[in-house]
């Protein structure tokens, strides 16, 4: 046999092997167990290992404890770019996402609808404990790290500057992935950092970070992340979206029902979903107890109009999309009627 024929035979065999592997691993063509109706209806939801996405893993975990299954498949990402691209590609038809980012996507014509909030408050501005920074004015000429230009932490800093009679020109803003911020503050590569928890709490726990201010002190009812879905899900499968929002809202009520629930969530979320040391979530969910809140998460027009205004002033929104364009507030019209999940961990019963 000639060398050419040998190479062609090897190439064909290799192509066949790859095709079979793809059919087995990705298309599941050789599964002996047929897909169930529940499997076919399950959808992916994107999240990051931050506290404003906590209700996603809590809902998944509690549903599995109560029924042995979940209504969705949580998919963890490590950064905002990957999470956004997964939604844009259709891989995740629903996702937790930064509020200004969702609003900007809607302005660009992306069929996205915000249906619920992730949490309220839950961010902070941290400085090095040895710094001489004790008020906003002390940040003049300093470097402040924020997650990205579409993060509400950027707008949070923008708002605080206005309150102090300063402008964005008085500081240097740098964009940085939240997991990298604690090390940057420790090395004094930046003077202040701001992102969602638990990364801010990590600097406190490790002994070199100091809270300049919590968001609840500067921007009451601050909104960082939201739960968003593709418009087609609402049009074609509204009951599924309703089940999702119901589950997320029940989880929020369950988390805020007691400190025992908060501590329990810190344990199972850290272990099974976030791959973090439980001390981080334990700290941020308790020091102080209202640092992060998971109730009162319905969509309120004035809250988003303030984000719109700040977004236009900060140059990240152009003002072509408004509350009715990028939200659907019909899934929870009366949050007082929502009851927390009726589940208690075995050790608590």
N, C-alpha and C positions, 0 to 999 in steps of 0.2 A: 504494500500500500504506500502511495506517495505521501510525502510530508504534507502536501497541500490537503489531501483527503483526510489525513489524520487530524489536522488542525480544524477542518470544517466539522468533522465528527465530534471533536471535543467541544467546539462552540455550540453545536446543536444540543448536545447533552447538557451543557452548562445552562443554556437558555431554558431548556425543559425543567431543569432542577429549580431555577429561580421562579419560573411560572408556577410550579407545584407548591413551592414554599409560600408564595404570595397567596395562592388560593386557600392554602391551609391556615396561615397565620392571620391574614387580613380579611379574606372573604368568607372564611369559615365554611367552605364548601364540603369539607369532609367530616363535619360534626355529625355524630350519630343522633344527637338530641336536637330536634327541630326548635327553631326560635319560637318562643311563646308570644302571646299578644302583648304581655307586659314588656318583654324585651324589645319588641318592635316599636312600642310607644315611648320607650325611654330615650331621653335626649341628653346631650352633653351641656354642662354649664361650667364656664370658666371662672376661676378664682385665684387669688394670690394669698400667700400665708401672712395675712395682715388682719387686724381685729375688725376692720370695716367689712370683711368678707366672712366673719365668723359664723353667721347664721347659715351659710351654705354647708359646711361640714357638720354643724350641729343638726340641721334638718336631715341630712343623709344618715348620720349615725343613729338618731332617735328612731327614724323610720325603720331602719334595719333591726333595731332592738324590739320594736313593737310588732312588725309584720314580717321580718326576715328579708325585706327587700327595700329598695329606695325608689322614689319616683323619678330620679334623674341620675346621671353619671357625672360626678364632680371631676373636673380636670384641673389640676394645679399647674400654674405657670409661675415663673420666677421674676418676670418683669412685665411692664406695661406694653412694650412694643409687641411681644409675642402674644399676649392676651388679646390685644386689638386685632392683630393679623388673623388670629384663629377665628374671631367673630366675622371679620370681613370675608374670609374664605368660605364661611358657612360651616366650618368644623364645629363651632359652638354656636347654636342658634340663640342661646341666651347666655348672659355673662354678667358678672359684677364688673363695673367699670367706673372710672373717674367721671364725676358729673360734667365738668366742662368738656371732657373728651367726647362724651356722648352727645352733648349739645353741638360741638363742632362737627362731628360726623353727620349729624342731621342737616346742618347747614350745607354740607357737601353732597347732600342727596342720598345718604345711606339710610335704608329703611330700618331705623332703630327707634324703639319706644321705651322710655323709662317707666317702670310699673311700680317700683317700691324703692325705699332707701336701704342702704347698708347699715348705717347707724348714725347717730348724731354725736357731735364732739369727737373725741378720740384722737386728737393730734396735739402736738406741742411744738414749741421752739426751745431747743436745748442749746446751752453754751457750756464751755469747759468750766469746771468748778473753780479753777484758778484764775479765770478771766476777770476783768473789771467791768464786765457787761451786766448791768442790773436793770436797765430799762431800754426801751426801743431806741431812744436817742443815742445810746452808747454804741449802737450798731453802725453809726455813720462811718463810711469808708471801709466797712468789714465785708467779709465773704460769707454768704449764706447759701447753703445747699438745699435745693428742693428737688422732688422726684423728676419732674419734667415741666415743660411750658404749659401743659394742659392740666396740671394738678391743682386742686383747690388749695394746697399749701402755698403755691405761688400767689394765688389770690388772697390767701390769709395774710401773707407778708405785705402784699400790696395794700390791703385794707388797714393793717396796723400802722403802716407808714403814713397813710393819710391821716389817721387819728393822731399821730405824733407830729403832724405838720411837716412831714418829710415826703420825698418822692423816690421812685425806683432808681433815680440817678444818684441817690445818696449812698447806695450800697452796691455790691457786686453779687449778682445772682449766678449760681452755677448749678447745672443739672447733674444729678447723681442718683444711681439706683439706691433705694432705701437700705438694702443690706450692707452697702459700702459706707453708709454715713457714720455709724459708730466709730469705725476705725479711723475715718478722716478727722472726726472731732478729737479722738484720742491723740492723733499725731499732730493736731493743731494745723492741719492742712486747710481747714475752714474755721471760721469763728463761731458759726451757728449752723444748726441743722433743723429741718422740719420735714416730717413725713408722717404717715400713719403708724400707729403702734403695731407690734411691740418694739420696734427698733429704737424709739426714743427712750423707752424704759430700760433698754439694755445698757445705755450709758449711765443711768442712775445706779442700776444694780452692780455694775462693774466699778463704780466709785469715782468716775471722772466727769460725769455729766451733771448739769444742774438745770432745773426747769427755769427758763426765763418767764414763760407764761404758757398756760394751757389754753386751748382754743375756747373752752367754755367761758374763760375770763375775758376774751377779746371779741369773740364772735359767737354769741349764744345760739344754740341750735345749728352749729356749723355742720354742713353736709360735705362729706368727702366723696364717698362712693355710692353708686346706685345699682339697682338690679334692672337690667335692660334686656329686652327680647326683640327678635326680628318681627317686623310687622306681619309677615306671613303666618307666624305662629298664632297671633291674635285672630287673624282672619280665618284661618283654616282649623285651628285647634284651640279655641278659647278655653274649654274646660281644663285642658292641660296647664295652660298658663295660670288659670285660677287656682288649681291644685298647688302649683309652684309657689305662688304668692301667699296662699293660705299657710303652706308649710313654713315658709320663711318668717312670716309674721308670728306664727305660733312659737317658733324657735326663739324669736326675740323676747316674747313674753315669758317663755320658760327660763331663759338666761337671767332676766331681770327679776324673776320671782323671788329668788333668795341668793345669799352669798354661797350657800352650799352648791347651788346649781352652777354658779359662776366658776367655782373651784373645780367642780366635776368636769365642766366643759373644758377648762384649761388643761386638764389631764388627758382626756381622750382626743381632743383636737390636736394637741401638741404631739401625741404619740402616733396617731393614725393618719393625720392629714398634713400637718405643718412641718414635721421633722425638726422640731425645735425643742430646746430644753423647757420643760413645763414651768420653770421659775419665771420665764418671761411673761407668759399669759397670766399666770397666777398673780404676778405683781401688777400688771396693767389693769386687770379686771377688779382689783381691790384697793389700789393706792392712788387716789381715793376711789370709793365705790362708784362715784358718778363720773369718773374720768371718761368712760365709754358707756353710752346708753343705747339700748336696743328696743325701746318702745317709742311711741309717738313718731312712727316712721312713714306716715302717709304723706302723699305729695301735696305740698302747699305752694300755691302760685307765687306769693310774695317772696318765699325763700329762693326760688329759681330766678325771679326777676332781679333780685339783688346779685346773683351770680352772673346773670346776663349783663347787667350794668358794669360790674367790675371786670368781666371778661372783655367787654368792648374797650374800657379804659386801659386795660393791660395789653390790648392788641392781640388777644387770642380768639376772640369771637367778633364776627362782623355784624351781628344783630339781625340776620335774615330769618332766623328760626326762633319761635317763641314757645311758651309753655304748652299750648295746645298742639304744636307741631311735634315736639319731641317727648311728650308724656302721654300716658293713658292712666288716669287716676281712678278708673272705674272698678278696679279689682278689690280695693279696700276703701269703702265709703264711710264706714264707721268702725274705727279701730277699737273702740270700747267693747264692741261685740265679739272681738277675737279673744279666744281663750287659749292659755298656754297648753302645750302638749301635756297630756295626763300620763306622764312617765316619770318614774323615779328610779335612779340607779339601785341595783340590788342591795348595795351596802347602806343605802339611806332608808330602806323600807322598814 
